[in-house]
Amino acid sequence: MQQKGMRRRALAAAFPYTIPIFAGFWFLGMTYGIYMNVSGFGFWYPMLMSLTIFGGSLEFVAVSMLLAPFAPLQTFLMALMIQARHLFYGIAMLEKYKNTGWKRFYLIFGLCDETFSINCAAQIPPDIDRGWFMFFVTLLDQIYWVSGSTIGGLVGSLFTFNTEGLDFVMTAMFTVIFLEQWRKEKKHYTALIGIGASVVCLLIFGPDSFLVPTMAVILGLLTIFRKPVERAGGLI
């Protein structure tokens, strides 16, 4: 009974932090589900992919991967490069995830940008169990994304409407992420590294093959110059 009360209090404390995530995840999730449907996939594709991948950027890119010729190595490298930032998230959360028991396995799996931001910065009241608080933040965020994606897949299959240009949502999403990062950074070193690497790799490899080399170059440069950039205020 005491455990149940502790979990209930943790859920009540976590939920308000996730309300802004709910609005964003439902909109993007439904857009993703509709995008999957108009690309020729049933509603259960976005539902299962949201449950197992749970990486919004990667899930959007996965649509084109599924439609492209079979290329397992390129797919693996693309997925690794897109989600490589989670390596740094994971390192930053090692201390916070200590002593959380079995919950740490789900906390590691469910770590995304938004969940990281909340669990890293939230001021958890002393009477709330830290492990359960982070667990419910992670669980609620995933529920928002999975439900939004599933609803989008169902809506896309039930209604017929003009979806021309819907695939541009991925470009818009990455643009918004870039602008938000630019706004938050004290210095713009990481953004400039990304732009510079993209331009150079585009010139060298061409528009059809530059993405994976670009991600590899960005990851390498950020790894090498992480500490100097942090000291200069270029990373938040």
C-alpha positions in Angstrom: 0.0 0.0 0.0 2.9 2.4 0.8 4.5 1.5 -2.5 1.3 2.3 -4.4 1.0 5.7 -2.6 4.6 6.5 -3.4 4.1 5.7 -7.1 0.9 7.8 -7.2 2.6 10.8 -5.7 5.5 10.4 -8.2 3.0 10.2 -11.1 1.2 13.3 -9.8 4.5 15.2 -9.5 5.7 14.1 -13.0 2.6 14.8 -15.0 2.6 18.6 -15.0 6.2 18.6 -16.3 5.1 16.6 -19.3 2.1 18.6 -20.4 4.2 20.8 -22.9 5.7 17.5 -24.3 2.1 16.1 -24.7 1.2 19.0 -27.0 4.3 18.7 -29.1 4.4 14.9 -29.3 0.8 14.5 -30.2 1.1 17.0 -33.1 4.4 15.5 -34.4 3.3 12.0 -33.7 0.0 12.3 -35.6 1.9 14.0 -38.5 4.3 11.0 -38.5 1.5 8.5 -38.5 -0.2 10.3 -41.4 3.1 10.5 -43.2 3.6 6.7 -42.8 0.1 6.0 -44.0 0.4 8.1 -47.2 3.8 6.5 -47.8 1.9 3.1 -48.0 2.2 1.7 -44.5 -0.6 0.5 -42.3 -1.3 2.2 -38.9 0.4 -0.6 -37.0 3.8 0.4 -38.6 4.0 3.8 -36.8 2.5 2.2 -33.7 5.1 -0.6 -33.4 8.0 1.7 -34.5 7.1 4.2 -31.9 7.0 1.5 -29.3 10.4 0.0 -30.2 12.5 2.8 -31.8 11.1 5.8 -29.9 13.3 8.2 -31.7 11.3 10.9 -33.5 14.0 12.0 -35.9 15.1 8.5 -36.7 11.5 7.4 -37.2 10.8 10.0 -39.9 14.1 9.1 -41.7 13.1 5.4 -41.4 10.2 6.0 -43.7 12.6 6.7 -46.6 14.8 3.8 -45.5 12.0 1.3 -45.7 11.1 2.5 -49.2 14.7 2.5 -50.4 16.6 -0.6 -51.7 17.8 -2.9 -49.0 21.0 -1.4 -47.6 21.6 -2.7 -44.0 25.0 -1.1 -43.5 23.9 2.3 -44.6 20.8 2.0 -42.5 22.8 1.1 -39.4 25.3 3.9 -39.9 22.4 6.4 -40.5 20.6 5.3 -37.4 23.8 5.5 -35.3 24.7 8.9 -36.5 21.2 10.4 -36.0 20.9 9.0 -32.5 24.6 9.4 -31.5 23.8 12.4 -29.3 22.2 10.0 -26.9 25.7 8.8 -26.0 26.3 12.2 -24.4 22.8 12.2 -22.8 23.4 8.7 -21.3 26.8 9.7 -19.9 25.2 12.8 -18.3 22.5 10.7 -16.7 24.7 8.0 -15.2 24.7 9.6 -11.8 21.0 10.3 -11.8 20.1 6.7 -12.8 22.0 5.2 -9.9 20.0 3.2 -7.3 16.8 3.2 -9.4 16.7 -0.7 -9.6 15.0 -2.3 -12.5 13.6 1.0 -13.6 17.0 2.1 -15.0 16.6 -0.4 -18.0 13.5 1.4 -19.1 14.9 4.8 -18.3 17.9 4.1 -20.6 15.6 2.8 -23.4 13.1 5.7 -23.1 15.7 8.5 -23.0 14.9 11.1 -25.6 15.6 14.8 -25.9 12.5 16.0 -24.1 12.7 13.4 -21.3 16.4 14.2 -20.8 15.6 17.9 -20.4 12.9 17.2 -17.8 14.7 14.6 -15.8 18.0 16.5 -15.9 16.6 19.9 -14.8 13.4 19.1 -12.7 13.5 20.0 -9.0 12.0 16.9 -7.5 10.4 17.4 -4.1 12.2 15.6 -1.3 9.1 13.5 -0.5 8.9 12.1 -4.0 10.8 9.0 -5.0 13.4 10.1 -7.6 13.4 6.8 -9.5 9.6 6.7 -9.9 9.5 10.4 -10.9 11.9 9.8 -13.8 10.2 6.6 -14.7 6.8 8.3 -15.1 8.2 11.2 -17.0 9.7 8.7 -19.4 6.6 6.6 -19.6 4.2 9.5 -20.1 6.4 11.0 -22.9 6.4 7.7 -24.7 2.7 7.2 -24.3 2.1 10.6 -25.9 4.3 9.8 -28.8 3.0 6.3 -29.4 -0.7 7.3 -29.1 -0.1 10.3 -31.4 1.6 8.1 -34.0 -1.1 5.5 -33.8 -3.9 8.0 -34.1 -2.2 9.6 -37.1 -1.9 6.3 -38.8 -5.6 5.5 -38.2 -6.7 9.0 -39.3 -4.6 8.7 -42.5 -6.2 5.4 -43.4 -9.8 6.5 -42.6 -9.9 9.9 -44.3 -8.9 11.0 -47.8 -7.4 14.5 -48.0 -4.6 16.3 -49.9 -1.3 15.4 -48.3 0.9 17.0 -50.9 4.0 18.4 -49.2 3.4 16.5 -45.9 6.9 15.0 -46.2 8.3 18.5 -45.8 7.4 18.2 -42.1 10.7 16.3 -41.5 12.7 19.2 -43.0 10.6 21.7 -40.9 11.2 19.7 -37.7 15.0 19.6 -38.2 14.9 23.4 -39.0 13.0 24.1 -35.8 15.4 21.9 -33.7 18.3 23.8 -35.3 16.9 27.2 -34.6 15.9 26.3 -31.0 19.5 25.0 -30.4 20.9 28.2 -31.9 18.7 30.3 -29.6 19.8 28.4 -26.5 23.5 28.3 -27.1 25.6 31.0 -25.6 28.0 30.6 -28.5 27.2 29.0 -31.9 30.1 26.7 -32.3 28.1 23.5 -32.6 25.8 25.0 -35.1 28.7 26.3 -37.2 30.4 22.9 -37.0 27.1 21.3 -38.3 26.8 23.8 -41.1 30.4 23.6 -42.1 30.5 19.8 -42.1 27.3 19.7 -44.2 28.6 22.1 -46.8 32.0 20.4 -47.2 30.5 16.9 -47.4 27.9 18.0 -49.8 30.6 19.4 -52.1 32.7 16.2 -51.8 30.1 13.5 -51.8 27.2 15.1 -53.7 23.5 15.4 -52.6 22.7 11.7 -52.7 25.5 10.5 -50.4 26.6 13.3 -48.1 24.3 12.7 -45.1 26.2 9.8 -43.4 29.6 11.3 -43.9 28.3 14.6 -42.5 26.9 13.0 -39.4 30.2 11.1 -38.9 32.2 14.3 -39.3 30.0 16.2 -36.9 30.1 13.5 -34.3 33.9 13.3 -34.6 34.4 17.0 -34.3 32.0 17.4 -31.3 33.8 14.5 -29.6 37.3 16.0 -30.2 36.3 19.6 -29.3 33.7 18.9 -26.6 35.6 20.3 -23.6 36.9 23.5 -25.4 33.4 24.2 -26.7 31.9 23.6 -23.3 34.4 26.0 -21.7 33.5 28.6 -24.3 29.8 28.2 -23.6 29.0 26.6 -26.9 27.1 23.7 -25.4 24.2 24.0 -23.0 
